[in-house]
Amino acid sequence: MAKNIFAKGQQVSLQSRVGLSPRTPSEFTVLMRLPDNLGRPQYRIRNEEHGHERVEQGSNLELIESAKHP
């Protein structure tokens, strides 16, 4: 069973930044779940501030807990 299931609109961060430019944003919004890649969930994510969009494996994403909840 796949794990690391994220919903559209959730805020996530990258767990590993190995091989990425230091200018790559660290926080993203989940746009959609894509078809699994070899049984692993993958997602299209976007950083609105920088307009940076990418596809990332679910195993490399971590949910950002909102500090705005009462």
Distance bins in CASP14 RR format, pairs under 12 A and 6 or more apart:
PFRMAT RR
TARGET T0000
AUTHOR 0000-0000-0000
RMODE 2
METHOD distances of the structure
MODEL  1
1 36 0 0 0 0 0 1 0 0 0 0 0
1 39 0 0 0 0 0 1 0 0 0 0 0
1 40 0 0 0 0 0 1 0 0 0 0 0
1 41 0 0 0 0 0 1 0 0 0 0 0
2 33 0 0 0 0 1 0 0 0 0 0 0
2 35 0 0 0 0 0 1 0 0 0 0 0
2 36 1 0 0 1 0 0 0 0 0 0 0
2 37 0 0 0 0 0 1 0 0 0 0 0
2 38 0 0 0 0 0 1 0 0 0 0 0
2 39 1 0 0 1 0 0 0 0 0 0 0
2 40 1 0 0 1 0 0 0 0 0 0 0
2 41 1 0 1 0 0 0 0 0 0 0 0
2 42 0 0 0 0 0 1 0 0 0 0 0
2 43 0 0 0 0 0 1 0 0 0 0 0
2 57 0 0 0 0 0 1 0 0 0 0 0
2 58 0 0 0 0 1 0 0 0 0 0 0
2 59 0 0 0 0 1 0 0 0 0 0 0
3 36 0 0 0 0 0 1 0 0 0 0 0
3 39 0 0 0 0 0 1 0 0 0 0 0
3 40 0 0 0 0 1 0 0 0 0 0 0
3 41 0 0 0 0 1 0 0 0 0 0 0
3 57 0 0 0 0 0 1 0 0 0 0 0
3 58 0 0 0 0 1 0 0 0 0 0 0
3 59 0 0 0 0 1 0 0 0 0 0 0
3 61 0 0 0 0 0 1 0 0 0 0 0
4 10 0 0 0 0 0 1 0 0 0 0 0
4 12 0 0 0 0 1 0 0 0 0 0 0
4 15 0 0 0 0 1 0 0 0 0 0 0
4 30 0 0 0 0 0 1 0 0 0 0 0
4 33 0 0 0 0 0 1 0 0 0 0 0
4 36 0 0 0 0 0 1 0 0 0 0 0
4 39 0 0 0 0 0 1 0 0 0 0 0
4 40 0 0 0 0 1 0 0 0 0 0 0
4 41 1 0 0 1 0 0 0 0 0 0 0
4 42 0 0 0 0 1 0 0 0 0 0 0
4 43 0 0 0 0 1 0 0 0 0 0 0
4 56 0 0 0 0 0 1 0 0 0 0 0
4 57 0 0 0 0 1 0 0 0 0 0 0
4 58 1 0 1 0 0 0 0 0 0 0 0
4 59 1 0 1 0 0 0 0 0 0 0 0
4 60 0 0 0 0 1 0 0 0 0 0 0
4 61 1 0 0 1 0 0 0 0 0 0 0
4 62 0 0 0 0 1 0 0 0 0 0 0
4 63 0 0 0 0 1 0 0 0 0 0 0
5 12 0 0 0 0 0 1 0 0 0 0 0
5 30 0 0 0 0 0 1 0 0 0 0 0
5 33 1 0 0 1 0 0 0 0 0 0 0
5 36 0 0 0 0 0 1 0 0 0 0 0
5 40 0 0 0 0 0 1 0 0 0 0 0
5 41 1 0 0 1 0 0 0 0 0 0 0
5 42 0 0 0 0 0 1 0 0 0 0 0
5 43 0 0 0 0 1 0 0 0 0 0 0
5 58 0 0 0 0 1 0 0 0 0 0 0
5 59 0 0 0 0 0 1 0 0 0 0 0
5 61 0 0 0 0 0 1 0 0 0 0 0
5 63 0 0 0 0 0 1 0 0 0 0 0
6 12 1 0 0 1 0 0 0 0 0 0 0
6 13 0 0 0 0 0 1 0 0 0 0 0
6 28 0 0 0 0 0 1 0 0 0 0 0
6 29 0 0 0 0 1 0 0 0 0 0 0
6 30 1 0 1 0 0 0 0 0 0 0 0
6 31 0 0 0 0 0 1 0 0 0 0 0
6 32 0 0 0 0 1 0 0 0 0 0 0
6 33 1 0 0 1 0 0 0 0 0 0 0
6 34 0 0 0 0 0 1 0 0 0 0 0
6 41 0 0 0 0 1 0 0 0 0 0 0
6 42 0 0 0 0 0 1 0 0 0 0 0
6 43 1 0 0 1 0 0 0 0 0 0 0
6 44 0 0 0 0 0 1 0 0 0 0 0
6 45 0 0 0 0 1 0 0 0 0 0 0
6 56 0 0 0 0 0 1 0 0 0 0 0
6 57 0 0 0 0 0 1 0 0 0 0 0
6 58 1 0 0 1 0 0 0 0 0 0 0
6 59 0 0 0 0 0 1 0 0 0 0 0
6 60 0 0 0 0 0 1 0 0 0 0 0
6 61 1 0 0 1 0 0 0 0 0 0 0
6 62 0 0 0 0 1 0 0 0 0 0 0
6 63 1 0 0 1 0 0 0 0 0 0 0
6 64 0 0 0 0 0 1 0 0 0 0 0
7 29 0 0 0 0 0 1 0 0 0 0 0
7 30 1 0 0 1 0 0 0 0 0 0 0
7 31 0 0 0 0 0 1 0 0 0 0 0
7 32 0 0 0 0 1 0 0 0 0 0 0
7 33 0 0 0 0 1 0 0 0 0 0 0
7 41 0 0 0 0 0 1 0 0 0 0 0
7 43 0 0 0 0 0 1 0 0 0 0 0
7 61 0 0 0 0 0 1 0 0 0 0 0
7 63 0 0 0 0 1 0 0 0 0 0 0
8 29 0 0 0 0 1 0 0 0 0 0 0
8 30 1 0 1 0 0 0 0 0 0 0 0
8 31 1 0 0 1 0 0 0 0 0 0 0
8 32 1 0 0 1 0 0 0 0 0 0 0
8 33 1 0 0 1 0 0 0 0 0 0 0
8 34 0 0 0 0 0 1 0 0 0 0 0
8 43 0 0 0 0 1 0 0 0 0 0 0
8 44 0 0 0 0 1 0 0 0 0 0 0
8 45 0 0 0 0 0 1 0 0 0 0 0
8 46 0 0 0 0 0 1 0 0 0 0 0
9 28 0 0 0 0 1 0 0 0 0 0 0
9 29 1 0 1 0 0 0 0 0 0 0 0
9 30 1 0 1 0 0 0 0 0 0 0 0
9 31 1 0 0 1 0 0 0 0 0 0 0
9 32 0 0 0 0 1 0 0 0 0 0 0
9 33 0 0 0 0 0 1 0 0 0 0 0
9 43 0 0 0 0 0 1 0 0 0 0 0
9 44 0 0 0 0 0 1 0 0 0 0 0
9 45 0 0 0 0 1 0 0 0 0 0 0
9 46 0 0 0 0 1 0 0 0 0 0 0
9 48 0 0 0 0 0 1 0 0 0 0 0
9 63 0 0 0 0 0 1 0 0 0 0 0
9 64 0 0 0 0 0 1 0 0 0 0 0
9 66 0 0 0 0 0 1 0 0 0 0 0
10 27 0 0 0 0 0 1 0 0 0 0 0
10 28 0 0 0 0 1 0 0 0 0 0 0
10 29 1 0 0 1 0 0 0 0 0 0 0
10 30 1 0 1 0 0 0 0 0 0 0 0
10 31 0 0 0 0 0 1 0 0 0 0 0
10 32 0 0 0 0 0 1 0 0 0 0 0
10 33 0 0 0 0 0 1 0 0 0 0 0
10 43 0 0 0 0 1 0 0 0 0 0 0
10 45 0 0 0 0 1 0 0 0 0 0 0
10 58 0 0 0 0 0 1 0 0 0 0 0
10 61 0 0 0 0 1 0 0 0 0 0 0
10 62 0 0 0 0 0 1 0 0 0 0 0
10 63 1 0 0 1 0 0 0 0 0 0 0
10 64 0 0 0 0 1 0 0 0 0 0 0
10 65 0 0 0 0 0 1 0 0 0 0 0
10 66 0 0 0 0 1 0 0 0 0 0 0
11 25 0 0 0 0 0 1 0 0 0 0 0
11 26 0 0 0 0 0 1 0 0 0 0 0
11 27 1 0 0 1 0 0 0 0 0 0 0
11 28 1 0 0 1 0 0 0 0 0 0 0
11 29 1 0 1 0 0 0 0 0 0 0 0
11 30 1 0 0 1 0 0 0 0 0 0 0
11 31 0 0 0 0 0 1 0 0 0 0 0
11 45 0 0 0 0 1 0 0 0 0 0 0
11 46 0 0 0 0 0 1 0 0 0 0 0
11 47 0 0 0 0 0 1 0 0 0 0 0
11 48 0 0 0 0 0 1 0 0 0 0 0
11 61 0 0 0 0 0 1 0 0 0 0 0
11 62 0 0 0 0 0 1 0 0 0 0 0
11 63 1 0 0 1 0 0 0 0 0 0 0
11 64 1 0 1 0 0 0 0 0 0 0 0
11 65 0 0 0 0 1 0 0 0 0 0 0
11 66 1 0 0 1 0 0 0 0 0 0 0
11 67 0 0 0 0 0 1 0 0 0 0 0
11 68 0 0 0 0 0 1 0 0 0 0 0
12 25 0 0 0 0 0 1 0 0 0 0 0
12 26 0 0 0 0 1 0 0 0 0 0 0
12 27 1 0 0 1 0 0 0 0 0 0 0
12 28 1 0 1 0 0 0 0 0 0 0 0
12 29 1 0 0 1 0 0 0 0 0 0 0
12 30 1 0 0 1 0 0 0 0 0 0 0
12 31 0 0 0 0 0 1 0 0 0 0 0
12 43 1 0 0 1 0 0 0 0 0 0 0
12 44 0 0 0 0 0 1 0 0 0 0 0
12 45 1 0 0 1 0 0 0 0 0 0 0
12 46 0 0 0 0 0 1 0 0 0 0 0
12 47 0 0 0 0 0 1 0 0 0 0 0
12 54 0 0 0 0 0 1 0 0 0 0 0
12 56 0 0 0 0 1 0 0 0 0 0 0
12 57 0 0 0 0 0 1 0 0 0 0 0
12 58 0 0 0 0 1 0 0 0 0 0 0
12 59 0 0 0 0 0 1 0 0 0 0 0
12 60 0 0 0 0 1 0 0 0 0 0 0
12 61 1 0 1 0 0 0 0 0 0 0 0
12 62 1 0 0 1 0 0 0 0 0 0 0
12 63 1 0 1 0 0 0 0 0 0 0 0
12 64 1 0 0 1 0 0 0 0 0 0 0
12 65 0 0 0 0 0 1 0 0 0 0 0
12 66 0 0 0 0 0 1 0 0 0 0 0
13 24 0 0 0 0 0 1 0 0 0 0 0
13 25 0 0 0 0 1 0 0 0 0 0 0
13 26 1 0 1 0 0 0 0 0 0 0 0
13 27 1 0 1 0 0 0 0 0 0 0 0
13 28 1 0 0 1 0 0 0 0 0 0 0
13 29 0 0 0 0 0 1 0 0 0 0 0
13 30 0 0 0 0 0 1 0 0 0 0 0
13 45 0 0 0 0 1 0 0 0 0 0 0
13 47 0 0 0 0 0 1 0 0 0 0 0
13 56 0 0 0 0 0 1 0 0 0 0 0
13 58 0 0 0 0 0 1 0 0 0 0 0
13 60 0 0 0 0 1 0 0 0 0 0 0
13 61 1 0 0 1 0 0 0 0 0 0 0
13 62 1 0 1 0 0 0 0 0 0 0 0
13 63 0 0 0 0 1 0 0 0 0 0 0
13 64 1 0 1 0 0 0 0 0 0 0 0
13 65 0 0 0 0 0 1 0 0 0 0 0
14 20 1 0 0 1 0 0 0 0 0 0 0
14 24 1 0 0 1 0 0 0 0 0 0 0
14 25 0 0 0 0 1 0 0 0 0 0 0
14 26 1 0 0 1 0 0 0 0 0 0 0
14 27 0 0 0 0 1 0 0 0 0 0 0
14 28 1 0 0 1 0 0 0 0 0 0 0
14 43 0 0 0 0 0 1 0 0 0 0 0
14 45 0 0 0 0 1 0 0 0 0 0 0
14 47 0 0 0 0 0 1 0 0 0 0 0
14 52 0 0 0 0 0 1 0 0 0 0 0
14 54 0 0 0 0 1 0 0 0 0 0 0
14 56 1 0 0 1 0 0 0 0 0 0 0
14 57 0 0 0 0 0 1 0 0 0 0 0
14 58 0 0 0 0 0 1 0 0 0 0 0
14 59 0 0 0 0 0 1 0 0 0 0 0
14 60 1 0 1 0 0 0 0 0 0 0 0
14 61 1 0 0 1 0 0 0 0 0 0 0
14 62 1 0 0 1 0 0 0 0 0 0 0
14 63 0 0 0 0 0 1 0 0 0 0 0
14 64 0 0 0 0 0 1 0 0 0 0 0
15 26 0 0 0 0 0 1 0 0 0 0 0
15 56 0 0 0 0 1 0 0 0 0 0 0
15 57 0 0 0 0 1 0 0 0 0 0 0
15 58 0 0 0 0 1 0 0 0 0 0 0
15 59 1 0 0 1 0 0 0 0 0 0 0
15 60 1 0 1 0 0 0 0 0 0 0 0
15 61 1 0 0 1 0 0 0 0 0 0 0
15 62 1 0 1 0 0 0 0 0 0 0 0
15 63 0 0 0 0 0 1 0 0 0 0 0
15 64 0 0 0 0 0 1 0 0 0 0 0
16 24 0 0 0 0 0 1 0 0 0 0 0
16 26 0 0 0 0 0 1 0 0 0 0 0
16 56 0 0 0 0 1 0 0 0 0 0 0
16 57 0 0 0 0 1 0 0 0 0 0 0
16 58 0 0 0 0 0 1 0 0 0 0 0
16 59 0 0 0 0 1 0 0 0 0 0 0
16 60 1 0 1 0 0 0 0 0 0 0 0
16 61 0 0 0 0 0 1 0 0 0 0 0
16 62 0 0 0 0 1 0 0 0 0 0 0
17 23 0 0 0 0 0 1 0 0 0 0 0
17 24 1 0 0 1 0 0 0 0 0 0 0
17 25 0 0 0 0 0 1 0 0 0 0 0
17 26 1 0 0 1 0 0 0 0 0 0 0
17 56 0 0 0 0 0 1 0 0 0 0 0
17 60 0 0 0 0 1 0 0 0 0 0 0
17 62 0 0 0 0 0 1 0 0 0 0 0
18 24 0 0 0 0 0 1 0 0 0 0 0
18 60 0 0 0 0 1 0 0 0 0 0 0
19 60 0 0 0 0 0 1 0 0 0 0 0
20 26 0 0 0 0 1 0 0 0 0 0 0
20 52 0 0 0 0 0 1 0 0 0 0 0
20 54 0 0 0 0 1 0 0 0 0 0 0
20 56 0 0 0 0 0 1 0 0 0 0 0
20 60 0 0 0 0 0 1 0 0 0 0 0
21 50 0 0 0 0 0 1 0 0 0 0 0
21 52 0 0 0 0 0 1 0 0 0 0 0
21 54 0 0 0 0 0 1 0 0 0 0 0
23 47 0 0 0 0 0 1 0 0 0 0 0
23 50 0 0 0 0 1 0 0 0 0 0 0
23 52 0 0 0 0 1 0 0 0 0 0 0
24 45 0 0 0 0 0 1 0 0 0 0 0
24 47 0 0 0 0 1 0 0 0 0 0 0
24 50 0 0 0 0 1 0 0 0 0 0 0
24 51 0 0 0 0 0 1 0 0 0 0 0
24 52 1 0 0 1 0 0 0 0 0 0 0
24 53 0 0 0 0 0 1 0 0 0 0 0
24 54 0 0 0 0 1 0 0 0 0 0 0
24 56 0 0 0 0 0 1 0 0 0 0 0
25 45 0 0 0 0 1 0 0 0 0 0 0
25 46 0 0 0 0 1 0 0 0 0 0 0
25 47 1 1 0 0 0 0 0 0 0 0 0
25 48 0 0 0 0 1 0 0 0 0 0 0
25 49 1 0 0 1 0 0 0 0 0 0 0
25 50 1 0 1 0 0 0 0 0 0 0 0
25 51 0 0 0 0 1 0 0 0 0 0 0
25 52 1 0 1 0 0 0 0 0 0 0 0
25 53 0 0 0 0 0 1 0 0 0 0 0
25 54 0 0 0 0 1 0 0 0 0 0 0
25 56 0 0 0 0 0 1 0 0 0 0 0
26 45 0 0 0 0 0 1 0 0 0 0 0
26 47 0 0 0 0 1 0 0 0 0 0 0
26 49 0 0 0 0 0 1 0 0 0 0 0
26 50 0 0 0 0 0 1 0 0 0 0 0
26 52 0 0 0 0 0 1 0 0 0 0 0
26 61 0 0 0 0 0 1 0 0 0 0 0
26 62 0 0 0 0 0 1 0 0 0 0 0
26 64 0 0 0 0 1 0 0 0 0 0 0
27 45 0 0 0 0 1 0 0 0 0 0 0
27 46 0 0 0 0 0 1 0 0 0 0 0
27 47 1 0 0 1 0 0 0 0 0 0 0
27 48 0 0 0 0 1 0 0 0 0 0 0
27 49 0 0 0 0 1 0 0 0 0 0 0
27 50 0 0 0 0 1 0 0 0 0 0 0
27 52 0 0 0 0 0 1 0 0 0 0 0
27 61 0 0 0 0 0 1 0 0 0 0 0
27 62 0 0 0 0 0 1 0 0 0 0 0
27 63 0 0 0 0 0 1 0 0 0 0 0
27 64 1 0 0 1 0 0 0 0 0 0 0
27 66 0 0 0 0 0 1 0 0 0 0 0
28 43 0 0 0 0 1 0 0 0 0 0 0
28 44 0 0 0 0 1 0 0 0 0 0 0
28 45 1 1 0 0 0 0 0 0 0 0 0
28 46 1 0 0 1 0 0 0 0 0 0 0
28 47 1 0 1 0 0 0 0 0 0 0 0
28 48 0 0 0 0 1 0 0 0 0 0 0
28 49 0 0 0 0 0 1 0 0 0 0 0
28 50 0 0 0 0 1 0 0 0 0 0 0
28 51 0 0 0 0 0 1 0 0 0 0 0
28 52 1 0 0 1 0 0 0 0 0 0 0
28 53 0 0 0 0 1 0 0 0 0 0 0
28 54 1 0 0 1 0 0 0 0 0 0 0
28 55 0 0 0 0 0 1 0 0 0 0 0
28 56 1 0 0 1 0 0 0 0 0 0 0
28 58 0 0 0 0 0 1 0 0 0 0 0
28 60 0 0 0 0 0 1 0 0 0 0 0
28 61 1 0 0 1 0 0 0 0 0 0 0
28 62 0 0 0 0 0 1 0 0 0 0 0
28 63 0 0 0 0 0 1 0 0 0 0 0
28 64 0 0 0 0 1 0 0 0 0 0 0
29 43 0 0 0 0 0 1 0 0 0 0 0
29 44 0 0 0 0 1 0 0 0 0 0 0
29 45 1 0 0 1 0 0 0 0 0 0 0
29 46 1 0 1 0 0 0 0 0 0 0 0
29 47 1 0 0 1 0 0 0 0 0 0 0
29 48 1 0 0 1 0 0 0 0 0 0 0
29 49 0 0 0 0 0 1 0 0 0 0 0
29 50 0 0 0 0 0 1 0 0 0 0 0
29 51 0 0 0 0 0 1 0 0 0 0 0
29 52 0 0 0 0 0 1 0 0 0 0 0
29 53 0 0 0 0 1 0 0 0 0 0 0
29 54 0 0 0 0 0 1 0 0 0 0 0
29 61 0 0 0 0 0 1 0 0 0 0 0
29 63 0 0 0 0 0 1 0 0 0 0 0
29 64 0 0 0 0 1 0 0 0 0 0 0
30 41 0 0 0 0 0 1 0 0 0 0 0
30 42 0 0 0 0 0 1 0 0 0 0 0
30 43 1 0 1 0 0 0 0 0 0 0 0
30 44 1 0 0 1 0 0 0 0 0 0 0
30 45 1 0 1 0 0 0 0 0 0 0 0
30 46 0 0 0 0 1 0 0 0 0 0 0
30 47 0 0 0 0 0 1 0 0 0 0 0
30 53 0 0 0 0 0 1 0 0 0 0 0
30 54 0 0 0 0 0 1 0 0 0 0 0
30 55 0 0 0 0 0 1 0 0 0 0 0
30 56 0 0 0 0 1 0 0 0 0 0 0
30 58 0 0 0 0 1 0 0 0 0 0 0
30 61 1 0 0 1 0 0 0 0 0 0 0
30 62 0 0 0 0 0 1 0 0 0 0 0
30 63 0 0 0 0 1 0 0 0 0 0 0
30 64 0 0 0 0 0 1 0 0 0 0 0
31 42 0 0 0 0 0 1 0 0 0 0 0
31 43 1 0 0 1 0 0 0 0 0 0 0
31 44 1 0 1 0 0 0 0 0 0 0 0
31 45 1 0 0 1 0 0 0 0 0 0 0
31 46 1 0 1 0 0 0 0 0 0 0 0
31 47 0 0 0 0 0 1 0 0 0 0 0
31 48 0 0 0 0 0 1 0 0 0 0 0
31 51 0 0 0 0 0 1 0 0 0 0 0
31 52 0 0 0 0 0 1 0 0 0 0 0
31 53 1 0 0 1 0 0 0 0 0 0 0
31 54 0 0 0 0 0 1 0 0 0 0 0
31 55 0 0 0 0 1 0 0 0 0 0 0
31 56 0 0 0 0 0 1 0 0 0 0 0
32 41 0 0 0 0 0 1 0 0 0 0 0
32 42 0 0 0 0 0 1 0 0 0 0 0
32 43 1 0 0 1 0 0 0 0 0 0 0
32 44 1 0 1 0 0 0 0 0 0 0 0
32 45 0 0 0 0 1 0 0 0 0 0 0
32 46 0 0 0 0 0 1 0 0 0 0 0
32 53 0 0 0 0 0 1 0 0 0 0 0
32 55 0 0 0 0 0 1 0 0 0 0 0
32 56 0 0 0 0 0 1 0 0 0 0 0
33 40 0 0 0 0 0 1 0 0 0 0 0
33 41 1 0 0 1 0 0 0 0 0 0 0
33 42 1 0 0 1 0 0 0 0 0 0 0
33 43 1 0 1 0 0 0 0 0 0 0 0
33 44 0 0 0 0 1 0 0 0 0 0 0
33 45 0 0 0 0 0 1 0 0 0 0 0
33 55 0 0 0 0 0 1 0 0 0 0 0
33 56 0 0 0 0 0 1 0 0 0 0 0
33 57 0 0 0 0 0 1 0 0 0 0 0
33 58 0 0 0 0 1 0 0 0 0 0 0
33 61 0 0 0 0 0 1 0 0 0 0 0
34 40 0 0 0 0 0 1 0 0 0 0 0
34 41 1 0 0 1 0 0 0 0 0 0 0
34 42 1 0 1 0 0 0 0 0 0 0 0
34 43 1 0 0 1 0 0 0 0 0 0 0
34 44 1 0 0 1 0 0 0 0 0 0 0
34 45 0 0 0 0 0 1 0 0 0 0 0
34 54 0 0 0 0 0 1 0 0 0 0 0
34 55 1 0 0 1 0 0 0 0 0 0 0
34 56 0 0 0 0 1 0 0 0 0 0 0
34 57 0 0 0 0 0 1 0 0 0 0 0
34 58 0 0 0 0 1 0 0 0 0 0 0
35 41 0 0 0 0 1 0 0 0 0 0 0
35 42 1 0 0 1 0 0 0 0 0 0 0
35 43 0 0 0 0 0 1 0 0 0 0 0
35 44 0 0 0 0 0 1 0 0 0 0 0
35 55 0 0 0 0 0 1 0 0 0 0 0
36 42 1 0 0 1 0 0 0 0 0 0 0
36 43 0 0 0 0 0 1 0 0 0 0 0
36 57 0 0 0 0 1 0 0 0 0 0 0
36 58 0 0 0 0 1 0 0 0 0 0 0
36 59 0 0 0 0 0 1 0 0 0 0 0
37 43 0 0 0 0 0 1 0 0 0 0 0
37 55 0 0 0 0 1 0 0 0 0 0 0
37 56 0 0 0 0 0 1 0 0 0 0 0
37 57 1 0 0 1 0 0 0 0 0 0 0
37 58 0 0 0 0 1 0 0 0 0 0 0
37 59 0 0 0 0 0 1 0 0 0 0 0
37 60 0 0 0 0 0 1 0 0 0 0 0
38 57 0 0 0 0 1 0 0 0 0 0 0
38 59 0 0 0 0 0 1 0 0 0 0 0
39 57 0 0 0 0 0 1 0 0 0 0 0
39 58 0 0 0 0 0 1 0 0 0 0 0
39 59 0 0 0 0 0 1 0 0 0 0 0
40 55 0 0 0 0 0 1 0 0 0 0 0
40 56 0 0 0 0 0 1 0 0 0 0 0
40 57 1 0 1 0 0 0 0 0 0 0 0
40 58 1 0 0 1 0 0 0 0 0 0 0
40 59 1 0 0 1 0 0 0 0 0 0 0
40 60 0 0 0 0 1 0 0 0 0 0 0
40 61 0 0 0 0 0 1 0 0 0 0 0
41 55 0 0 0 0 0 1 0 0 0 0 0
41 56 0 0 0 0 1 0 0 0 0 0 0
41 57 1 0 0 1 0 0 0 0 0 0 0
41 58 1 0 1 0 0 0 0 0 0 0 0
41 59 0 0 0 0 1 0 0 0 0 0 0
41 60 0 0 0 0 0 1 0 0 0 0 0
41 61 0 0 0 0 1 0 0 0 0 0 0
42 54 0 0 0 0 0 1 0 0 0 0 0
42 55 1 0 1 0 0 0 0 0 0 0 0
42 56 1 0 0 1 0 0 0 0 0 0 0
42 57 1 0 1 0 0 0 0 0 0 0 0
42 58 1 0 0 1 0 0 0 0 0 0 0
42 59 0 0 0 0 1 0 0 0 0 0 0
42 60 0 0 0 0 1 0 0 0 0 0 0
42 61 0 0 0 0 1 0 0 0 0 0 0
43 53 0 0 0 0 0 1 0 0 0 0 0
43 54 0 0 0 0 1 0 0 0 0 0 0
43 55 1 0 0 1 0 0 0 0 0 0 0
43 56 1 0 1 0 0 0 0 0 0 0 0
43 57 0 0 0 0 1 0 0 0 0 0 0
43 58 1 0 1 0 0 0 0 0 0 0 0
43 59 0 0 0 0 0 1 0 0 0 0 0
43 60 0 0 0 0 1 0 0 0 0 0 0
43 61 1 0 0 1 0 0 0 0 0 0 0
43 63 0 0 0 0 0 1 0 0 0 0 0
44 52 0 0 0 0 0 1 0 0 0 0 0
44 53 1 0 0 1 0 0 0 0 0 0 0
44 54 1 0 0 1 0 0 0 0 0 0 0
44 55 1 0 1 0 0 0 0 0 0 0 0
44 56 0 0 0 0 1 0 0 0 0 0 0
44 57 0 0 0 0 0 1 0 0 0 0 0
44 58 0 0 0 0 0 1 0 0 0 0 0
44 61 0 0 0 0 0 1 0 0 0 0 0
45 51 0 0 0 0 0 1 0 0 0 0 0
45 52 0 0 0 0 1 0 0 0 0 0 0
45 53 1 0 0 1 0 0 0 0 0 0 0
45 54 1 0 0 1 0 0 0 0 0 0 0
45 55 1 0 0 1 0 0 0 0 0 0 0
45 56 1 0 1 0 0 0 0 0 0 0 0
45 57 0 0 0 0 0 1 0 0 0 0 0
45 58 0 0 0 0 1 0 0 0 0 0 0
45 60 0 0 0 0 0 1 0 0 0 0 0
45 61 1 0 0 1 0 0 0 0 0 0 0
45 62 0 0 0 0 0 1 0 0 0 0 0
45 64 0 0 0 0 0 1 0 0 0 0 0
46 52 1 0 0 1 0 0 0 0 0 0 0
46 53 1 0 1 0 0 0 0 0 0 0 0
46 54 1 0 0 1 0 0 0 0 0 0 0
46 55 0 0 0 0 0 1 0 0 0 0 0
46 56 0 0 0 0 0 1 0 0 0 0 0
47 53 1 0 0 1 0 0 0 0 0 0 0
47 54 0 0 0 0 1 0 0 0 0 0 0
47 56 0 0 0 0 0 1 0 0 0 0 0
54 60 0 0 0 0 0 1 0 0 0 0 0
54 61 0 0 0 0 0 1 0 0 0 0 0
55 61 0 0 0 0 0 1 0 0 0 0 0
56 62 0 0 0 0 0 1 0 0 0 0 0
END
